[in-house]
Amino acid sequence: MNQKAGRVDLAKFREANREQRERAKEGPEGHTIRQRAVIRLIEDQLKEARVGDYTIVCDEAKSRKGGGKGPSPLQYFVAAVGF
């Protein structure tokens, strides 16, 4: 089924929700999520994070003595609130 941009596939959402409820019935281990991030400082305020299969960078704007090579920590936080 083709979805238009900005649309939620409700059937897929309901199925994921049902699966989560079933796992929760199995006990706490079925309801536990663990995340790990490995962070390294590259230079000045430029940092790299490895999270699962993804690598992301974080920097400060040049006006804040960064290199402007990536979003700032606050910009990531603001985006995360929207997710």
ABEGO torsion letter per residue (X at the ends): XBBBBGBBBAAAAAAAAAAAAAAAAAEAAAABBBBBBBBBBABEABBBBBBEABBBBBBBBAAAGBAGABBBAAAAAAAAAAX
